């Protein structure tokens, strides 16, 4: 029975660890956070999409300022009555004439739309850069937890071996032996879960910074030790809010909507089309001619377009007010979170780093029982996990605060250059 239990525990642990390990074909490469950010700027698919959307707005803005093309046409009209024939030939050139200010209003709407798109691009780049930094921190955390669990699980493996020996010598009860085996299996399971989490964190980081490369797994080279500086926590909220690209985008969108509304009103007035040409007849008569056409606004008076444009203005005003409140709340939330993390970080003393080694020495010298050693390992794990999570949360809070105060945006010109 004892042999069966021990073999079952070993088999379960081996299966869990083996299933959690990445495939051998995956190349593991370590990179620093700066290298990860450089690769993100060059390779990010989402950033590429944001760049394409910005280029689309640039094109639409240039198109909005274009002058309508002239229209050239030719006509030949042959007529016949019995043996008599007659023909006329026309060569026409037409040009639609816009009222003064219409194209200017359209260009103004396009210019503000461009500013809104550029601000959205900066907001997207800041958000995506924060995601990369957060993914890097999660990968650091996952690997540190995996290494910690590996270390503690080794203690339980050694403890089970010692327990089996002592049980055979009659120095350890069957209950204690079974308890140690159960704990060993529990830690093997936790280690297997930690391995899976670490693999998933590395793959998530790889997807963000090297999405086009297969069979590659990027791992963090930085440990993110120490604590980040206490910056930005005491700045004026309104000053910070004014720098956020989301707010600039909402303001530009409002100006664009107002200009588009003015354009819709100007387009309600019918525009002339001037025509000039040359006519020649088969009887020898010929000459130039001029003409003017003007649509009659009997059925379509553009009232629907004006109503829609006015609704867009109201929507843009609401989005601006909403963006103002959202940005303010975001800044306060990031500030409060970082302050709280800094206060908790003061409790990090690093004194738990050697506790497990001390306990193992005490056990070796006979000053501690095996069960006490395993209890010490369990307490050591909880303490170290709390430190790892607090420290990585602190770095995530730092990066979140930098994003909230307007940092980490990738300049549009760098994106256009494909940096």
Buried (B, 14 or more C-beta within 10 A) or exposed (E): EEEEBBEEBBEBBEEBBEEBEBEEEBEEBEBEBEBBBBBBBEBBEBBBEBBEBBBEBBEEBEEBEEEEEEEEEEEEEEEEEEEEEEEBBBBBEBBBEBEEEBBBBBBBBBBBBBBBBBBBBBBBBBBBBBBBBBBBBBBBBBBBBBEBBBBBBEBBBBBBEBBBEBBEEEEBEEEBBBBBBEBBBEBBBBBBBBBBBBBBBBBBBBEBBBBEBEEBBBBBBBEBEEBBEEEBEEEEBEEBBEEBBBBBBBBBBBBBBBBBBBBBBBBEEBBBBBBBBBBBEEEEEEEEEEEEEEEEEEEEEBEEBBEEBBEBBEEBBEBBEEBBEBBBEBBBEBBEBBBEBBEEBEEBEEEBEEBBEEBBEBBEEEEBEBBEBBBBBBBBBEBBBBBBEBBBBBBBBBBBBBBBBBBBBBEBEEBEEEE
